[in-house]
């Protein structure tokens, strides 16, 4: 199963559970190596039982995950500001898509769009994670 994995440098309170798997047991270089293992550029990285690839494949903008983790650490502290510095936004050159919904071209196009869309998290998704501590 494909899922997010958080390389944490903090321990969560014992009474709170994150929606995301993670660990505090890895070194910084291991976290960097694992989270940057972009298919086609670098070999995937195995740490323990987990096989890691580029984090942007599943969650290109992890702001909602960061908000969720903040709510676990500081449940009674109001969130004041979130700054998410992206690398730009993908703009397709043509909006016309003549491929059938089940074609390989459409599937690859959607995968590329998902992996390059830094603004893909909807506000409602972020608010949902913010309130589900």
N, C-alpha and C positions, 0 to 999 in steps of 0.2 A: 504494500500500500504506500502511496506517495503522500507524505505529510511534512509539515514544517517541523524543524528541530531547532531549539534555541540553545545557543552556547551562552550560558548565564555566568555572570561574575557576582551573583547575589543568590542568597537562599530565600525561598518563599516561606512565609509563615506556615507552620505545620497545620493550621486550621484552614488553609486556602489551597485549592488545587487549580493548576493552570489547565487550559484547554490544549496546551501544546507540550509535546515531549521536549526534554532538554536535559542539560547536565552542567554542573560546575566543575567537572573533573578533567576538562581538556585544557591544554595550553593554548595561548593566543595564536601561535603559528598553526596549530591544528584547526582551530576555528576558521582562520583565514583560508587555509588550504581547502577545507571542506566546503566552505560557502562560496568559493570561487571556481569550483570544478565545473566550468561550463562545457557541456557536451560539444564535441567537435574541436575544442581547444585544449582541454585538460582531461586527464583520466579521472574518473570518479574516485572518491576518497573513502576508504573504509576505516572506521574507528569503532572498535568493538563489534557489535552486531549490526551497526548502522552503516549503510552505504549512502554517502552524501554527494549531491551535485549542487550546482549553482542555485542559491536561494531565490534568485529572480525568476527561475522557471515556474515556481508555484506562487510566490508572493513577491512581485516586483516592487511594491511599495508597502513595507511592513509597519506603517504608522498605526494601523488598527491593532496589530499584535502588541506593539509597544504600549498603546493605551490600555489594552487588556492587562498586561503585566504590571503597569503602574497602579491600576485599580486593585490588584492583588496585594501589592506592597503597601500602598497608602490608601486604603478604602475610604477614609473620612476626609481626605484632602482634596479640595476642588482642583480640577485640571485647569490650568491657566493658559497654557500655550503649547502647541505642537508645531515644530518646524520640520518639514520634510523636504530635503533638498534632492531633487531628482536629476536625471541626466537628460531631460528633454521629453518630448512627446512625439510618438510615431504618427505621422500623417500619411495615409495611403495616397498614392498619386492618382488613383482612379476609384471612384465610389461604385462604378458599374461592376457587378459581379455576375457573369453569365454562367458560372459553374453551378452544377446541380448541388443541392444541399448535402449529398452524401459523397461528393467527389473528393479525391485526395487533395486537389488544389484548394478547395474550400477549407478542408480540415487543417492543412498546413498554414493557410492564410490566417485562420483563427488562432492557431498556436502562436504564430509570430506576433499577431496583434496582442494577444494576452501577455506574452513575455516582454513586450516592449512598451506596454501602456502603463506609465508610472502614475497615472491618475485614475486607475481602474477601480479603486476602492470607492464605493458609494458612501455618502455621508451616513445613510441609514445603517450600513454595515458597521461603520466605526462607532456610531452611537449605540448599536446593539451590544458590541463588545465592551463599550465603556460602562454600560449599566449591568452587564453580567459578570460581576466580580467573583 
